[in-house]
Structures are given as C-alpha cells and as structure tokens.
Amino acid sequence: MISKVSQPRLKGFRFPRSVISHAVWAYRRFALSLRDVEDLLAERGVIVSYESIRVWCQRFGVQVAARIRRDRPAPTYKWHLDEVVILIRGQKHWLWRAVDANGDVLEILVQGRRNAHAAKRCLRKLVRRWGALRVIVTDKLRSYGVAVRDLCPSVEHRSHKGLNNRSEASHRHTRRREKITGRFKSSRQAQQFLSVHDQTATFSVRNAIASPQYPIATPGLMRSACGTTMLLK
C-alpha cells in the first residue's frame, strides 16, 4: 500500500518517496517485470513509465540489499555452496551461490569458469565478508575440496549431492527472474542485478519473526526495508 503521509520529495525526482519505495519493493520482492509494476501503479492512479521504474530500481535497489544484509542476524555455522550455469550472449557462465542453513543468501558470484580457481575466489570472498565457519556443504565437484583444503583446512567439508538441497533450491528465484528479463546481457549486469535480487527474493516474514534484530514484523515487511525512512535518504 502506498503511504499517503506527506513527505519531502527527493531532489531530482518528480514522484514522492512513497511511490518510489513501493515500486522498488514490488519489483524486487516479486517476480514482476518493469511493465507489470507500471500497471500496478497505474491501477492506483500513478502514471509513470517503466523506464522511470528501471532508474528507481537501479539507484535504490543496492541500498535495499545493503539494509537487509546489515540488519539480519549473523549467518549460521553451516554454509551451503553450489553453482549453476547461466547463458549470457550464448556463452556459458557459472553463478556461484552460498547460503546458510536458514536459506539466507550470503554471497553470489558470476564467473566464466567452473574450476578450483573459481571455487577459491568464491570461498575467499565469503570468508572475508562473514568470517570463519565450521561446516561447509557442497556437491561432489572436486574444485570445492581444493578450495577448502587451501583456504579453510580446519573446516568440516561435507561433499554429497543429497545434502545440498538448500543451496540448489535457492536457484529457483534466479531461473524465474531470468525468464522474465529475457536472460542477462553481461556478466557485470547479472552480478549487479542478482546481488540485490537474492537478498530481497528470499526475504520473508519468517526472517523478521525469527530474529528481533529485524526492525519490522508486519505484512509490509519488505516495504519497510526499502521504505521512505530507511531507503530514500
């Protein structure tokens, strides 16, 4: 619901903060295209082009993801890593994703290779951001074993396809969004888009109820994360 409370407008933007935050929330939280969001706003009496919505999402989406990542609780001791192929301009790229035991996305990384070097780069980025871990679960790709031995030799490594369903299930949001957008145009665009999308797509009421660190526990959960007071400053 778009807030009707009078708020100062953003410099350089014609529409009020409540309209912009609602558009960003709808596009990032649900599997909607830009034109779908345009229609939703039009149904509420707000006439705005999908290109304007694109600009809003590109500018404020990163702030949404950063706010969610900052306010959520620390990740669990067990991490799940998996990789999935995505096509970019007809060439194979690999999307490396790490989630914790609760399904919260810790990191995503788009790379052109599926080898030990790529696995080390992904794991190194994870450890740098989130610190040490105790258990890491992967599939039977041998590159994970090399990365764990070199970077985290004291970590327990469980390599079994049946144990990694948590990470494999997290790819569904990417496949759904990839179908709507008509595939990604470049690895950089995929990295930027999915870094925001993965934080918002799995953000649910369960996250807020599970931890008092979340400032919101209402039906407007995601909207508060990208709301007028938290996002559009």
C-alpha positions as CSV (number, residue, x, y, z in Angstrom):
1,M,0.0,0.0,0.0
2,I,1.3,3.4,-0.9
3,S,1.7,5.7,2.1
4,K,-0.5,8.9,2.0
5,V,1.6,10.6,4.6
6,S,3.1,13.9,3.3
7,Q,6.9,13.6,3.0
8,P,9.5,15.8,1.4
9,R,10.3,14.9,-2.2
10,L,13.7,13.6,-3.3
11,K,15.8,16.1,-5.1
12,G,15.6,15.4,-8.8
13,F,12.6,13.1,-8.6
14,R,9.0,14.2,-9.5
15,F,7.2,11.5,-7.6
16,P,7.0,11.3,-3.8
17,R,9.1,8.9,-1.8
18,S,6.2,6.6,-1.0
19,V,5.6,5.9,-4.7
20,I,9.2,5.3,-5.5
21,S,9.7,2.9,-2.5
22,H,6.5,1.0,-3.4
23,A,7.7,0.5,-7.0
24,V,11.2,-0.7,-5.9
25,W,9.6,-3.0,-3.3
26,A,7.2,-4.6,-5.8
27,Y,9.8,-5.2,-8.5
28,R,12.5,-6.6,-6.2
29,R,10.3,-8.7,-3.9
30,F,8.1,-10.4,-6.5
31,A,8.7,-12.0,-9.9
32,L,7.4,-8.9,-11.8
33,S,8.6,-7.2,-14.9
34,L,9.0,-3.4,-15.1
35,R,5.8,-3.2,-17.2
36,D,4.0,-5.2,-14.5
37,V,5.0,-2.7,-11.9
38,E,3.9,0.1,-14.3
39,D,0.5,-1.5,-14.5
40,L,0.2,-1.9,-10.7
41,L,1.0,1.8,-10.2
42,A,-1.4,2.8,-12.9
43,E,-4.2,0.8,-11.2
44,R,-3.5,3.0,-8.1
45,G,-3.7,6.2,-10.2
46,V,0.0,6.8,-10.6
47,I,1.0,7.2,-14.2
48,V,4.7,6.5,-14.6
49,S,6.8,4.9,-17.4
50,Y,8.6,1.6,-16.9
51,E,11.8,3.4,-17.8
52,S,11.5,5.6,-14.7
53,I,10.9,2.5,-12.6
54,R,14.0,1.0,-14.0
55,V,16.0,4.1,-12.9
56,W,14.5,3.9,-9.4
57,C,15.4,0.2,-9.0
58,Q,18.9,0.6,-10.3
59,R,19.6,3.6,-8.0
60,F,17.9,2.4,-4.8
61,G,18.0,-1.4,-5.1
62,V,21.6,-1.6,-3.8
63,Q,20.5,0.3,-0.7
64,V,17.7,-2.1,-0.1
65,A,20.0,-5.1,-0.3
66,A,22.6,-3.4,1.9
67,R,20.0,-2.6,4.5
68,I,18.7,-6.2,4.6
69,R,22.2,-7.7,4.7
70,R,23.2,-5.3,7.6
71,D,20.1,-5.8,9.8
72,R,19.7,-9.6,9.5
73,P,21.3,-11.9,12.1
74,A,24.7,-13.4,11.7
75,P,24.8,-16.5,9.4
76,T,24.6,-20.0,10.9
77,Y,27.7,-22.1,11.4
78,K,26.9,-24.3,8.3
79,W,27.1,-22.9,4.8
80,H,25.9,-24.5,1.5
81,L,27.7,-23.7,-1.7
82,D,26.5,-24.6,-5.2
83,E,27.0,-23.4,-8.8
84,V,24.5,-23.2,-11.7
85,V,25.1,-22.4,-15.3
86,I,23.6,-19.3,-16.9
87,L,23.7,-18.3,-20.5
88,I,25.0,-14.8,-21.3
89,R,25.0,-13.9,-25.0
90,G,25.1,-17.5,-25.9
91,Q,28.1,-18.3,-23.7
92,K,28.1,-20.3,-20.5
93,H,28.8,-18.6,-17.2
94,W,28.6,-20.0,-13.8
95,L,26.7,-18.5,-10.9
96,W,28.3,-19.5,-7.6
97,R,25.9,-19.0,-4.7
98,A,26.4,-19.6,-0.9
99,V,23.5,-19.8,1.6
100,D,23.4,-20.6,5.3
101,A,21.3,-23.2,7.0
102,N,18.3,-20.8,7.1
103,G,18.3,-20.2,3.4
104,D,19.7,-16.7,3.6
105,V,21.9,-15.8,0.7
106,L,25.4,-15.0,1.8
107,E,27.1,-14.3,-1.5
108,I,26.7,-14.7,-5.2
109,L,29.5,-14.5,-7.8
110,V,29.2,-14.8,-11.6
111,Q,32.3,-16.3,-13.2
112,G,33.3,-17.7,-16.5
113,R,34.9,-20.8,-15.2
114,R,34.0,-23.8,-13.1
115,N,37.3,-24.9,-11.6
116,A,39.4,-24.7,-8.5
117,H,40.4,-21.1,-9.1
118,A,36.8,-20.0,-9.3
119,A,35.9,-22.0,-6.2
120,K,38.8,-20.4,-4.2
121,R,37.7,-16.9,-5.3
122,C,34.1,-17.5,-4.2
123,L,35.2,-19.0,-0.8
124,R,37.8,-16.3,-0.2
125,K,35.1,-13.7,-0.7
126,L,32.8,-15.4,1.7
127,V,35.3,-15.7,4.5
128,R,36.4,-12.1,4.0
129,R,32.8,-10.9,4.5
130,W,31.4,-13.3,7.0
131,G,34.4,-14.6,8.9
132,A,35.2,-18.2,9.9
133,L,32.7,-21.1,9.6
134,R,32.6,-24.6,11.0
135,V,30.8,-26.7,8.3
136,I,30.6,-26.3,4.5
137,V,28.3,-28.5,2.4
138,T,28.8,-28.8,-1.4
139,D,28.1,-31.2,-4.2
140,K,30.8,-33.6,-5.5
141,L,32.6,-31.1,-7.6
142,R,36.3,-31.6,-6.8
143,S,37.1,-27.9,-7.0
144,Y,35.4,-27.3,-3.7
145,G,37.7,-29.8,-2.0
146,V,40.8,-28.0,-3.3
147,A,39.4,-24.6,-2.2
148,V,38.6,-25.8,1.3
149,R,41.9,-27.5,1.8
150,D,43.8,-24.4,0.7
151,L,41.8,-21.7,2.4
152,C,39.9,-23.4,5.4
153,P,41.8,-26.6,6.3
154,S,40.1,-26.8,9.7
155,V,36.6,-26.6,8.3
156,E,34.5,-29.8,8.1
157,H,33.7,-30.4,4.4
158,R,30.6,-32.5,3.6
159,S,30.5,-33.4,-0.1
160,H,27.3,-35.0,-1.0
161,K,24.6,-34.1,-3.5
162,G,21.7,-35.1,-1.3
163,L,22.9,-32.8,1.5
164,N,23.0,-29.7,-0.7
165,N,19.3,-29.3,-1.4
166,R,19.2,-26.0,0.5
167,S,21.6,-24.3,-1.9
168,E,20.1,-25.9,-5.1
169,A,16.6,-24.7,-4.1
170,S,17.9,-21.1,-3.9
171,H,18.5,-21.2,-7.7
172,R,14.7,-21.2,-8.4
173,H,14.4,-17.4,-7.9
174,T,17.2,-16.8,-10.4
175,R,15.6,-19.0,-13.0
176,R,12.3,-17.3,-12.6
177,R,13.7,-13.9,-12.9
178,E,16.0,-14.9,-15.8
179,K,12.9,-16.0,-17.7
180,I,11.1,-12.7,-17.1
181,T,14.1,-10.5,-18.0
182,G,14.9,-12.5,-21.1
183,R,18.3,-13.5,-20.0
184,F,21.1,-11.4,-18.8
185,K,23.1,-9.1,-21.1
186,S,26.5,-9.3,-19.5
187,S,28.3,-10.9,-16.5
188,R,28.5,-7.5,-14.9
189,Q,24.8,-6.8,-15.3
190,A,24.0,-10.3,-13.9
191,Q,26.3,-9.8,-10.9
192,Q,24.8,-6.4,-10.1
193,F,21.2,-7.5,-10.5
194,L,21.4,-10.8,-8.6
195,S,23.4,-9.2,-5.7
196,V,20.2,-7.2,-5.0
197,H,17.7,-9.8,-6.1
198,D,19.0,-12.6,-4.0
199,Q,18.7,-10.5,-0.8
200,T,15.1,-9.5,-1.5
201,A,13.7,-12.6,-3.1
202,T,14.2,-14.8,0.0
203,F,13.3,-12.0,2.5
204,S,10.1,-13.1,4.2
205,V,8.1,-12.6,7.4
206,R,9.9,-15.7,8.8
207,N,13.1,-13.7,8.9
208,A,11.7,-10.9,11.0
209,I,9.9,-13.3,13.4
210,A,13.0,-15.4,13.8
211,S,15.1,-12.5,15.0
212,P,14.3,-9.3,16.9
213,Q,17.1,-7.6,15.0
214,Y,14.8,-7.0,12.1
215,P,13.0,-3.7,12.6
216,I,9.8,-4.9,11.0
217,A,7.4,-7.8,11.5
218,T,4.3,-6.7,9.6
219,P,2.7,-7.5,6.3
220,G,4.7,-4.6,4.9
221,L,8.0,-6.3,5.8
222,M,10.0,-5.8,2.7
223,R,8.4,-2.4,2.1
224,S,9.8,-1.2,5.4
225,A,13.3,-2.4,4.3
226,C,13.0,-0.2,1.2
227,G,10.7,2.3,2.8
228,T,10.8,6.0,2.8
229,T,12.7,6.5,6.1
230,M,15.2,3.6,5.6
231,L,15.9,3.7,1.9
232,L,15.3,7.0,0.4
233,K,17.5,9.4,2.3
